[in-house]
Amino acid sequence: MKTSNPLVNLSVAVYGTIAYILGLGTILYLIGFVDNVLVPKSLDVGGVAGDSIFSAVIIDGLLVALFGVQHSVMARPGFKKAWTRIVPAPIERSTYVLFASAVLGLLMWQWRPIAGTVWEFGWNASVFLVVIGCVGWALLFLSTFLINHFELFGLRQTFARIFNFADTEPEFRTPFLYRIVRHPLYLGFLLAMWAAPKMTFGHLLFSSLMTIYIVFAISLEESDLIDVFGSAYVSYREKVGMLLPRLRRG
């Protein structure tokens, strides 16, 4: 969508802004959803009356599977190449964000809580886990800014024509946290999910399924990164741990 038409450029920017606000809002709601705070429907609150454990597990599993399919399929280079024949390139990422927000919103709306306590800690341990969870969410957001927050959410692309942003080629960088672990964003989400002072069976199911998906998603992403950056990324992967810092011998 290369045009100098101010109205078209403004429409693209408005579209990107709406997608960004919805995407950010969905993630903020996700924090309350996972931590069971400040939201009407969460992992452990707001179930559908009459649901059996079996049906709850099936529905929850399908919701996470749908989330995983949308995130992984739409992020693949082959899909994006075909997709941009329909959706103009400047709004491709924003459209992805809208789809991702819709699927994540559906997951949180239709999630079936499953009662039963796997573990529950006392006050001191609970405070520690809450702090770890907050660190996880902070790590997630910080990671997005380290790799260009506004580009990740599609906002930069939709404002490119208005502010004459130059097109940039993919550049292999390892800023700050990326020198310690290869996927600090995923690490932050894992910390936030698992650092639960009270772990219910529903929360355990969510965290387990999401962890499986994250490991699978990382394998797909790294395959794409190797295709783009070649030996530079292979060398990086050998030196830096995936989700935990790699201990180096003296």
C-alpha positions as CSV (number, residue, x, y, z in Angstrom):
1,M,0.0,0.0,0.0
2,K,2.4,2.6,-1.2
3,T,0.5,5.9,-1.6
4,S,0.9,9.5,-0.9
5,N,-2.8,10.0,-0.3
6,P,-3.1,11.6,3.1
7,L,-6.5,10.1,3.8
8,V,-5.4,6.6,3.1
9,N,-2.3,7.0,5.2
10,L,-4.4,8.4,8.1
11,S,-6.8,5.5,7.8
12,V,-4.0,3.0,8.0
13,A,-2.6,4.8,11.0
14,V,-6.0,4.8,12.7
15,Y,-6.3,1.1,12.0
16,G,-2.9,0.4,13.5
17,T,-3.7,2.5,16.6
18,I,-7.0,0.6,17.2
19,A,-5.2,-2.7,16.8
20,Y,-2.5,-1.6,19.2
21,I,-4.9,-0.4,21.8
22,L,-6.9,-3.7,21.6
23,G,-3.7,-5.8,21.7
24,L,-2.3,-4.0,24.7
25,G,-5.6,-4.0,26.5
26,T,-6.0,-7.8,25.9
27,I,-2.5,-8.4,27.4
28,L,-3.3,-6.2,30.4
29,Y,-6.6,-8.2,30.9
30,L,-4.5,-11.4,30.6
31,I,-2.5,-10.3,33.7
32,G,-5.7,-10.1,35.7
33,F,-7.0,-13.3,34.2
34,V,-3.9,-15.3,35.1
35,D,-3.5,-13.7,38.6
36,N,-7.2,-13.7,39.4
37,V,-7.3,-10.0,40.2
38,L,-9.3,-7.0,39.0
39,V,-11.3,-8.9,36.3
40,P,-14.7,-10.5,36.4
41,K,-13.6,-13.7,34.6
42,S,-10.3,-15.4,35.3
43,L,-8.6,-18.8,35.4
44,D,-10.3,-19.7,38.7
45,V,-13.4,-17.5,38.7
46,G,-16.5,-17.3,36.5
47,G,-17.1,-20.9,35.3
48,V,-20.2,-22.2,33.5
49,A,-22.6,-23.9,35.8
50,G,-23.1,-27.6,35.1
51,D,-19.7,-28.2,33.3
52,S,-18.1,-31.5,34.1
53,I,-14.4,-31.8,34.7
54,F,-14.1,-33.8,31.4
55,S,-15.9,-31.2,29.3
56,A,-14.0,-28.4,31.0
57,V,-10.6,-30.0,30.1
58,I,-11.7,-30.6,26.5
59,I,-13.0,-27.1,26.0
60,D,-9.9,-25.5,27.7
61,G,-7.6,-27.7,25.7
62,L,-9.3,-26.7,22.4
63,L,-9.1,-23.0,23.4
64,V,-5.4,-23.2,24.0
65,A,-4.9,-25.2,20.7
66,L,-6.8,-22.5,18.8
67,F,-4.6,-19.9,20.4
68,G,-1.5,-21.8,19.4
69,V,-2.6,-22.4,15.8
70,Q,-3.5,-18.8,15.2
71,H,-0.2,-17.5,16.7
72,S,2.1,-20.0,15.0
73,V,0.4,-20.3,11.6
74,M,-0.1,-16.5,11.0
75,A,3.5,-15.8,12.1
76,R,5.1,-18.1,9.5
77,P,6.8,-16.5,6.5
78,G,4.9,-18.6,4.0
79,F,1.6,-17.6,5.4
80,K,2.5,-13.9,5.6
81,K,3.7,-14.0,2.0
82,A,0.3,-15.4,0.9
83,W,-1.6,-13.2,3.4
84,T,-0.2,-10.0,2.0
85,R,-1.8,-10.7,-1.3
86,I,-5.0,-10.0,0.5
87,V,-4.0,-7.7,3.3
88,P,-1.7,-4.8,2.4
89,A,1.8,-5.1,3.9
90,P,1.5,-1.9,6.2
91,I,-1.4,-3.4,8.1
92,E,-0.3,-7.1,8.0
93,R,1.1,-7.0,11.5
94,S,-1.8,-5.0,12.9
95,T,-4.2,-7.5,11.4
96,Y,-2.2,-10.3,13.1
97,V,-2.5,-8.4,16.4
98,L,-6.3,-8.1,15.9
99,F,-6.6,-11.8,15.3
100,A,-4.4,-12.7,18.2
101,S,-6.4,-10.4,20.5
102,A,-9.6,-11.9,19.3
103,V,-8.4,-15.5,19.9
104,L,-6.9,-14.7,23.3
105,G,-10.1,-12.8,24.2
106,L,-12.1,-15.9,23.2
107,L,-9.9,-18.1,25.4
108,M,-10.4,-15.9,28.4
109,W,-14.1,-15.5,27.8
110,Q,-14.8,-19.2,27.4
111,W,-12.3,-20.6,29.8
112,R,-13.7,-23.2,32.2
113,P,-12.2,-23.0,35.7
114,I,-11.4,-26.4,37.3
115,A,-11.6,-26.4,41.1
116,G,-9.2,-28.3,43.3
117,T,-6.0,-27.2,44.9
118,V,-2.6,-28.6,43.7
119,W,-0.6,-26.4,46.1
120,E,-1.2,-23.4,48.4
121,F,1.6,-21.6,50.2
122,G,1.6,-19.6,53.4
123,W,2.0,-15.9,53.6
124,N,5.8,-15.6,53.2
125,A,6.1,-17.9,50.3
126,S,3.0,-16.4,48.7
127,V,4.5,-12.9,48.8
128,F,7.7,-14.2,47.2
129,L,5.7,-15.9,44.4
130,V,3.7,-12.7,43.8
131,V,6.9,-10.8,43.4
132,I,8.3,-13.4,41.0
133,G,5.0,-13.2,39.0
134,C,5.3,-9.4,38.8
135,V,8.9,-9.8,37.7
136,G,7.7,-12.2,35.0
137,W,5.1,-9.7,33.6
138,A,7.7,-6.9,33.8
139,L,10.2,-9.1,31.9
140,L,7.6,-9.8,29.2
141,F,6.9,-6.1,28.6
142,L,10.6,-5.1,28.8
143,S,11.4,-7.7,26.2
144,T,8.9,-6.2,23.7
145,F,10.7,-2.8,24.0
146,L,14.1,-4.4,23.6
147,I,13.0,-5.8,20.2
148,N,11.0,-2.7,19.2
149,H,7.6,-2.7,21.0
150,F,5.8,-0.6,18.4
151,E,6.9,-2.7,15.5
152,L,6.0,-5.9,17.3
153,F,2.4,-4.6,17.7
154,G,2.3,-3.2,14.1
155,L,2.1,0.5,15.1
156,R,5.3,1.5,13.4
157,Q,4.3,0.0,10.1
158,T,1.0,1.8,10.0
159,F,2.6,5.2,10.8
160,A,5.5,4.7,8.4
161,R,4.0,6.7,5.5
162,I,2.9,9.6,7.7
163,F,6.3,10.0,9.4
164,N,8.4,8.8,6.5
165,F,9.9,5.9,8.4
166,A,12.5,4.2,6.3
167,D,12.1,0.5,5.5
168,T,14.5,-1.5,7.6
169,E,16.1,-4.9,6.8
170,P,16.1,-7.6,9.5
171,E,19.1,-7.0,11.7
172,F,20.4,-9.6,14.1
173,R,20.8,-8.0,17.5
174,T,21.1,-9.3,21.1
175,P,20.2,-6.3,23.4
176,F,20.5,-6.7,27.1
177,L,18.3,-9.6,28.2
178,Y,18.8,-11.4,24.9
179,R,22.5,-11.8,25.8
180,I,21.4,-13.9,28.8
181,V,18.5,-16.0,27.4
182,R,17.3,-16.2,23.8
183,H,13.6,-15.8,24.7
184,P,13.2,-13.5,27.7
185,L,9.6,-12.7,26.6
186,Y,8.6,-16.3,26.9
187,L,10.5,-16.7,30.1
188,G,8.6,-13.8,31.6
189,F,5.3,-15.4,30.6
190,L,6.3,-18.7,32.1
191,L,7.4,-17.1,35.4
192,A,4.0,-15.2,35.6
193,M,2.1,-18.4,34.9
194,W,3.8,-20.7,37.3
195,A,4.5,-18.3,40.2
196,A,1.0,-19.0,41.7
197,P,0.7,-18.9,45.5
198,K,-2.4,-21.1,45.0
199,M,-2.3,-23.5,42.1
200,T,-5.7,-24.9,41.1
201,F,-6.2,-27.8,38.7
202,G,-7.4,-25.3,36.1
203,H,-4.4,-23.0,36.5
204,L,-2.1,-26.1,36.3
205,L,-3.8,-27.1,33.0
206,F,-3.5,-23.7,31.6
207,S,0.2,-23.3,32.6
208,S,1.1,-26.8,31.4
209,L,-0.6,-26.4,28.0
210,M,0.9,-23.0,27.4
211,T,4.3,-24.3,28.4
212,I,4.1,-27.1,25.8
213,Y,3.0,-24.5,23.2
214,I,5.8,-22.1,24.0
215,V,8.4,-24.8,23.6
216,F,6.8,-25.8,20.3
217,A,6.6,-22.1,19.2
218,I,10.2,-21.5,20.0
219,S,11.3,-24.4,17.7
220,L,9.3,-22.9,14.8
221,E,10.6,-19.3,15.5
222,E,14.2,-20.4,15.7
223,S,13.9,-22.3,12.5
224,D,12.7,-19.1,10.8
225,L,15.5,-17.1,12.5
226,I,18.1,-19.5,11.2
227,D,16.7,-19.1,7.7
228,V,17.0,-15.3,8.0
229,F,20.3,-14.9,9.9
230,G,22.0,-18.2,9.1
231,S,25.2,-19.1,11.0
232,A,25.0,-15.9,13.1
233,Y,21.9,-17.3,14.8
234,V,23.2,-20.8,15.0
235,S,26.3,-19.5,16.8
236,Y,24.1,-17.4,19.1
237,R,21.9,-20.5,20.0
238,E,25.0,-22.5,20.9
239,K,26.2,-19.8,23.3
240,V,23.0,-18.5,24.9
241,G,20.4,-20.6,26.7
242,M,16.8,-20.8,25.4
243,L,14.9,-19.9,28.6
244,L,17.6,-20.2,31.3
245,P,21.0,-18.7,31.4
246,R,23.6,-21.1,30.2
247,L,26.4,-21.8,32.7
248,R,29.8,-21.2,31.1
249,R,32.9,-23.0,32.1
250,G,35.8,-20.9,33.1
